[in-house]
């Protein structure tokens, strides 16, 4: 799990970052603004000059230019914005970029120190002597907090790698053995189902009884096929086929795939909200979330889906009115084979995470007073190419 707001507030208290520090930074922001380009250029010049650090930037000049824009935005944010939950979420996403491009932690540390030095040089050169001490202290505290956020994303990545490696062999064996073992019986079931349906219409028998049993065969066949598809999807390594399309279309398709379209989830998804994603994969994410929400509830289940734009991309949320997920299970809910349902396979949410990681987005389980509340983030095409 990522660094939460409570832990971040504790860190703020530990380093002594206060409202007065933010006020000092805001006064410094217009002073340093004309020199941000120099600070950013110096940062990437240093990376380009070092072979090991440069290896993390695989997209050439175009990627560096995009990253420079992001770095300037981050510096402005650090100097002007309140440390809210939204700020924490946004800057955690920046840390994940470092993880994704596999920038070693020691280079991240030294890079941050380089920025610290350049900002302090500007403060000493441009500010009145009476203001320098307050701004320097505020910069140190602010950058220490940013380091804590970024380090937490490395820890988060390491935790995920450890969990994934512990289950990788099991998942591979299950995907191979169950996939092969169930495909042949499923073919027989489908052939038998067709012949049985033909018999009910040509012979004088109790059609209602035959229909009842054929319906059961069909239901179990679909269940087995879904297990196979989930396992194989989880094991595959196919990059998403990105297309620009309306999120609402994919949400509706996912609801249909879930098998619970009759529940008519409440939708708050703008018709003109566009995303860059694989429509097939994303529809499966929606289907899994809707299916889980429906199965977690009893009579008259309720499901809400809302979406909108956010910094760097688009989000959508799926929320239900069920019993929710115990807090102690939040850290494991996206692990393959982990389930809180009596007859669940533990593949649906793991598949969702796999799809979102391939899109360079993420999925999270939010704290909720009632029911389960999942949030999906999809970056813009520009962010995905960084």
PLY file of the C-alpha trace (Angstrom):
ply
format ascii 1.0
element vertex 386
property float x
property float y
property float z
element edge 385
property int vertex1
property int vertex2
end_header
0.00 0.00 0.00
1.16 3.53 -0.74
2.04 6.06 1.93
-1.26 7.22 3.39
-2.22 10.69 4.59
-1.85 9.81 8.29
1.70 8.53 7.81
2.54 11.59 5.71
1.27 13.93 8.43
3.50 12.11 10.89
6.48 12.72 8.59
5.54 16.40 8.29
5.59 16.65 12.05
8.89 14.77 12.26
10.75 17.05 9.83
8.96 20.11 11.24
7.29 21.25 8.00
4.70 23.90 8.88
2.33 26.45 7.38
5.07 29.03 7.85
7.41 26.91 5.72
4.82 26.77 2.95
4.40 30.54 3.16
8.19 30.99 2.81
8.24 28.69 -0.22
5.37 30.55 -1.85
7.25 33.84 -1.47
10.33 32.19 -2.98
8.41 30.69 -5.94
8.25 33.87 -8.11
11.91 34.57 -7.36
13.08 31.17 -8.59
10.58 30.89 -11.47
12.87 32.60 -14.06
15.65 30.15 -13.12
13.60 26.94 -13.12
14.68 26.20 -16.67
18.32 26.36 -15.62
17.69 24.09 -12.62
15.89 21.55 -14.80
18.51 21.66 -17.59
21.28 21.14 -15.05
19.42 18.13 -13.63
19.13 16.38 -17.00
22.59 17.45 -18.18
23.98 15.58 -15.17
21.94 12.49 -16.04
22.99 12.61 -19.69
26.66 12.85 -18.69
26.56 9.67 -16.60
26.22 6.33 -18.50
24.45 4.40 -15.72
21.95 7.18 -15.00
21.42 7.87 -18.72
20.45 4.24 -19.27
17.13 4.88 -17.47
16.14 7.42 -20.16
15.42 5.17 -23.13
13.19 7.52 -25.13
15.88 9.92 -26.30
15.54 13.69 -26.64
11.74 13.62 -26.93
11.34 11.82 -23.61
13.82 14.16 -21.90
11.83 17.18 -23.08
8.60 15.70 -21.69
10.30 14.86 -18.41
11.65 18.41 -18.17
8.11 19.75 -18.35
7.04 17.33 -15.61
10.00 18.32 -13.43
9.19 22.04 -13.75
5.55 21.32 -12.82
6.71 19.29 -9.83
9.00 22.08 -8.62
6.19 24.63 -8.87
3.92 22.24 -7.01
6.46 21.71 -4.22
6.87 25.45 -3.79
3.21 26.46 -3.85
0.74 23.68 -3.05
-0.67 22.56 0.28
0.26 19.03 1.31
-3.21 17.51 0.87
-4.20 13.91 0.09
-4.42 14.88 -3.60
-0.87 16.29 -3.45
0.38 13.05 -1.90
-1.33 10.93 -4.56
0.02 13.06 -7.41
3.60 13.07 -6.15
3.51 9.34 -5.42
2.72 8.92 -9.11
5.89 10.88 -9.93
7.87 8.48 -7.77
6.39 5.57 -9.69
7.83 7.02 -12.89
11.30 6.62 -11.35
10.45 3.04 -10.45
9.00 2.30 -13.90
12.07 3.54 -15.78
14.22 1.62 -13.27
16.17 4.61 -12.04
18.33 3.22 -9.17
17.55 4.66 -5.76
21.04 6.12 -5.29
20.67 8.19 -8.44
17.28 9.40 -7.28
18.89 10.52 -3.99
21.74 12.36 -5.65
19.40 13.90 -8.23
17.22 15.32 -5.48
20.31 16.67 -3.74
21.35 18.37 -6.97
17.99 20.11 -7.15
18.28 21.06 -3.48
21.70 22.63 -4.12
20.52 24.63 -7.14
17.47 25.97 -5.31
19.58 26.95 -2.29
22.09 28.68 -4.56
19.24 30.72 -6.02
17.93 31.58 -2.57
21.33 32.83 -1.38
21.91 34.76 -4.61
18.50 36.41 -5.03
16.86 36.82 -1.62
17.44 39.47 1.03
19.74 38.18 3.75
16.91 38.34 6.31
14.80 35.85 4.29
17.45 33.31 3.32
17.48 31.27 6.55
13.69 30.71 6.56
13.59 29.74 2.88
16.62 27.44 3.16
15.08 25.60 6.10
11.72 25.33 4.33
13.42 23.94 1.20
15.29 21.33 3.22
12.12 20.19 4.95
10.07 20.15 1.74
12.65 18.14 -0.18
13.04 15.70 2.71
9.28 15.09 2.49
9.52 14.55 -1.29
12.31 12.04 -0.71
10.09 10.19 1.76
7.29 10.00 -0.84
9.65 8.73 -3.53
11.32 6.21 -1.24
7.91 4.86 -0.36
7.19 4.17 -4.03
10.41 2.13 -4.21
9.33 0.24 -1.08
5.90 -0.31 -2.58
7.48 -1.69 -5.76
9.75 -3.99 -3.77
6.81 -5.31 -1.74
4.94 -6.06 -4.93
7.95 -7.81 -6.46
8.38 -9.98 -3.37
4.71 -10.98 -3.35
4.72 -11.59 -7.09
7.86 -13.75 -7.03
6.45 -15.82 -4.18
3.41 -16.68 -6.27
4.89 -16.73 -9.76
5.60 -20.48 -9.88
2.13 -21.34 -8.58
0.41 -19.05 -11.07
2.43 -20.46 -13.96
1.64 -24.05 -13.01
-2.05 -23.27 -12.55
-2.28 -21.41 -15.85
-0.67 -24.28 -17.75
-2.33 -27.25 -16.04
-5.86 -25.90 -15.62
-5.82 -24.35 -19.09
-4.97 -27.69 -20.71
-7.10 -29.82 -18.37
-10.31 -27.85 -18.81
-10.26 -27.03 -22.50
-11.02 -30.59 -23.65
-13.89 -31.20 -21.17
-15.35 -27.83 -22.10
-15.40 -28.87 -25.75
-17.27 -32.06 -24.82
-19.73 -30.13 -22.64
-20.53 -27.69 -25.40
-21.02 -30.48 -27.96
-23.24 -32.44 -25.56
-25.21 -29.32 -24.79
-25.96 -28.77 -28.46
-27.09 -32.40 -28.97
-29.20 -32.33 -25.82
-30.93 -29.14 -26.90
-31.73 -30.71 -30.26
-33.17 -33.80 -28.55
-35.54 -31.79 -26.39
-37.14 -30.35 -29.50
-37.46 -33.56 -31.49
-38.58 -36.16 -28.95
-41.64 -36.35 -26.73
-40.07 -35.70 -23.39
-40.43 -33.23 -20.56
-38.85 -30.22 -22.22
-38.91 -28.18 -19.02
-36.68 -30.71 -17.25
-34.30 -30.86 -20.18
-34.15 -27.06 -20.35
-33.43 -26.86 -16.64
-30.44 -29.17 -16.93
-29.12 -27.66 -20.14
-29.22 -24.26 -18.45
-27.13 -25.64 -15.61
-24.62 -27.13 -18.05
-24.40 -23.82 -19.87
-23.86 -21.92 -16.61
-21.09 -24.25 -15.45
-19.51 -24.17 -18.88
-19.37 -20.38 -18.78
-17.91 -20.49 -15.27
-15.15 -22.89 -16.29
-14.41 -20.90 -19.41
-14.13 -17.71 -17.35
-11.60 -19.41 -15.05
-9.55 -20.52 -18.03
-9.65 -17.11 -19.66
-8.67 -15.37 -16.43
-5.74 -17.70 -15.87
-4.46 -17.36 -19.42
-4.95 -13.58 -19.41
-3.02 -13.37 -16.16
-0.14 -15.40 -17.61
0.05 -13.65 -20.99
2.48 -10.87 -21.80
0.73 -8.97 -24.61
1.11 -5.17 -24.62
-2.19 -3.26 -24.67
-3.46 -2.07 -28.05
-4.14 1.58 -27.28
-6.95 3.36 -29.07
-8.59 6.69 -28.29
-12.25 6.18 -27.46
-15.04 7.19 -25.11
-14.71 5.66 -21.64
-18.50 5.41 -21.38
-18.59 2.91 -24.29
-16.06 0.68 -22.56
-17.88 0.92 -19.21
-21.15 -0.17 -20.84
-19.40 -3.04 -22.61
-17.83 -4.14 -19.32
-21.22 -4.12 -17.60
-22.57 -6.40 -20.32
-19.61 -8.77 -19.99
-20.08 -8.97 -16.22
-23.36 -10.84 -16.58
-25.08 -8.34 -14.27
-26.31 -5.75 -16.76
-29.82 -6.28 -15.35
-28.70 -4.50 -12.16
-28.41 -1.26 -14.15
-25.52 0.33 -12.19
-25.83 4.08 -11.62
-23.49 5.78 -14.10
-21.84 9.17 -13.72
-19.48 8.99 -16.69
-19.30 11.98 -19.08
-20.13 10.93 -22.64
-17.27 13.04 -24.02
-14.61 11.69 -21.65
-11.94 10.12 -23.88
-9.21 7.67 -22.88
-6.17 6.06 -24.52
-6.51 2.40 -23.62
-7.11 -1.11 -24.90
-10.93 -1.28 -25.03
-11.03 -5.08 -24.72
-8.72 -5.24 -21.70
-10.34 -2.29 -19.97
-13.83 -3.69 -20.51
-12.65 -6.83 -18.71
-11.47 -4.68 -15.78
-14.92 -3.08 -15.56
-16.58 -6.50 -15.84
-14.50 -7.95 -13.00
-15.19 -4.99 -10.71
-18.91 -5.01 -11.45
-19.11 -8.79 -11.02
-17.32 -8.62 -7.66
-19.59 -5.80 -6.51
-22.73 -7.70 -7.49
-21.61 -10.99 -5.92
-20.69 -9.26 -2.65
-24.26 -8.09 -2.07
-27.51 -9.79 -1.26
-30.98 -8.76 -2.35
-31.25 -5.64 -4.53
-27.53 -4.95 -4.96
-26.50 -1.38 -5.76
-23.50 -0.33 -7.83
-22.24 3.15 -8.69
-19.69 4.00 -11.37
-18.30 7.50 -11.75
-15.45 8.93 -13.81
-13.67 12.17 -14.54
-10.40 13.83 -15.45
-7.53 14.13 -13.00
-3.92 15.28 -13.10
-2.13 13.34 -15.84
-5.07 11.28 -17.02
-8.53 9.91 -16.27
-10.01 8.02 -13.33
-13.10 5.91 -12.81
-14.49 4.40 -9.62
-16.73 1.41 -8.89
-18.51 1.41 -5.56
-21.08 -0.94 -4.01
-23.29 -1.16 -0.94
-22.04 -4.54 0.24
-20.22 -5.48 3.45
-16.90 -4.13 2.18
-13.46 -5.72 2.47
-11.86 -6.13 5.93
-9.07 -3.64 6.48
-6.56 -6.39 7.21
-7.14 -7.76 3.70
-6.57 -4.49 1.84
-2.86 -5.15 1.27
-3.57 -8.57 -0.29
-6.73 -7.95 -2.23
-4.90 -7.64 -5.58
-2.74 -10.74 -5.06
-3.41 -13.62 -7.41
-5.28 -16.51 -5.76
-6.34 -14.41 -2.76
-10.10 -14.15 -2.28
-12.57 -13.29 0.46
-15.41 -15.16 -1.27
-16.26 -18.76 -0.28
-16.05 -19.97 -3.90
-13.87 -17.32 -5.50
-10.76 -18.04 -7.57
-8.85 -14.92 -6.53
-8.03 -14.04 -10.13
-10.34 -11.14 -11.01
-8.64 -8.31 -9.11
-5.17 -9.67 -9.88
-6.08 -9.52 -13.56
-7.33 -5.95 -13.11
-3.99 -4.93 -11.63
-2.10 -6.70 -14.42
-4.09 -4.81 -17.07
-3.62 -1.45 -15.35
0.12 -2.00 -14.90
0.39 -2.74 -18.63
-1.34 0.61 -19.23
1.07 2.27 -16.74
-1.92 3.17 -14.61
-2.98 1.79 -11.27
-5.94 0.47 -9.29
-6.50 1.00 -5.58
-9.00 0.07 -2.90
-10.14 3.23 -1.16
-11.22 3.55 2.43
-15.02 3.55 2.61
-17.65 3.80 5.32
-19.82 1.23 3.51
-19.18 -1.26 0.73
-16.08 -1.66 -1.42
-14.78 1.34 -3.34
-12.22 0.79 -6.13
-10.49 3.57 -8.05
-8.76 3.11 -11.41
-6.31 5.64 -12.86
-5.44 5.68 -16.56
-2.64 8.01 -17.66
-2.82 10.08 -20.83
-0.99 8.75 -23.87
1.78 11.32 -23.30
2.27 10.15 -19.71
2.33 6.49 -20.82
5.18 7.22 -23.23
7.42 8.80 -20.55
0 1
1 2
2 3
3 4
4 5
5 6
6 7
7 8
8 9
9 10
10 11
11 12
12 13
13 14
14 15
15 16
16 17
17 18
18 19
19 20
20 21
21 22
22 23
23 24
24 25
25 26
26 27
27 28
28 29
29 30
30 31
31 32
32 33
33 34
34 35
35 36
36 37
37 38
38 39
39 40
40 41
41 42
42 43
43 44
44 45
45 46
46 47
47 48
48 49
49 50
50 51
51 52
52 53
53 54
54 55
55 56
56 57
57 58
58 59
59 60
60 61
61 62
62 63
63 64
64 65
65 66
66 67
67 68
68 69
69 70
70 71
71 72
72 73
73 74
74 75
75 76
76 77
77 78
78 79
79 80
80 81
81 82
82 83
83 84
84 85
85 86
86 87
87 88
88 89
89 90
90 91
91 92
92 93
93 94
94 95
95 96
96 97
97 98
98 99
99 100
100 101
101 102
102 103
103 104
104 105
105 106
106 107
107 108
108 109
109 110
110 111
111 112
112 113
113 114
114 115
115 116
116 117
117 118
118 119
119 120
120 121
121 122
122 123
123 124
124 125
125 126
126 127
127 128
128 129
129 130
130 131
131 132
132 133
133 134
134 135
135 136
136 137
137 138
138 139
139 140
140 141
141 142
142 143
143 144
144 145
145 146
146 147
147 148
148 149
149 150
150 151
151 152
152 153
153 154
154 155
155 156
156 157
157 158
158 159
159 160
160 161
161 162
162 163
163 164
164 165
165 166
166 167
167 168
168 169
169 170
170 171
171 172
172 173
173 174
174 175
175 176
176 177
177 178
178 179
179 180
180 181
181 182
182 183
183 184
184 185
185 186
186 187
187 188
188 189
189 190
190 191
191 192
192 193
193 194
194 195
195 196
196 197
197 198
198 199
199 200
200 201
201 202
202 203
203 204
204 205
205 206
206 207
207 208
208 209
209 210
210 211
211 212
212 213
213 214
214 215
215 216
216 217
217 218
218 219
219 220
220 221
221 222
222 223
223 224
224 225
225 226
226 227
227 228
228 229
229 230
230 231
231 232
232 233
233 234
234 235
235 236
236 237
237 238
238 239
239 240
240 241
241 242
242 243
243 244
244 245
245 246
246 247
247 248
248 249
249 250
250 251
251 252
252 253
253 254
254 255
255 256
256 257
257 258
258 259
259 260
260 261
261 262
262 263
263 264
264 265
265 266
266 267
267 268
268 269
269 270
270 271
271 272
272 273
273 274
274 275
275 276
276 277
277 278
278 279
279 280
280 281
281 282
282 283
283 284
284 285
285 286
286 287
287 288
288 289
289 290
290 291
291 292
292 293
293 294
294 295
295 296
296 297
297 298
298 299
299 300
300 301
301 302
302 303
303 304
304 305
305 306
306 307
307 308
308 309
309 310
310 311
311 312
312 313
313 314
314 315
315 316
316 317
317 318
318 319
319 320
320 321
321 322
322 323
323 324
324 325
325 326
326 327
327 328
328 329
329 330
330 331
331 332
332 333
333 334
334 335
335 336
336 337
337 338
338 339
339 340
340 341
341 342
342 343
343 344
344 345
345 346
346 347
347 348
348 349
349 350
350 351
351 352
352 353
353 354
354 355
355 356
356 357
357 358
358 359
359 360
360 361
361 362
362 363
363 364
364 365
365 366
366 367
367 368
368 369
369 370
370 371
371 372
372 373
373 374
374 375
375 376
376 377
377 378
378 379
379 380
380 381
381 382
382 383
383 384
384 385
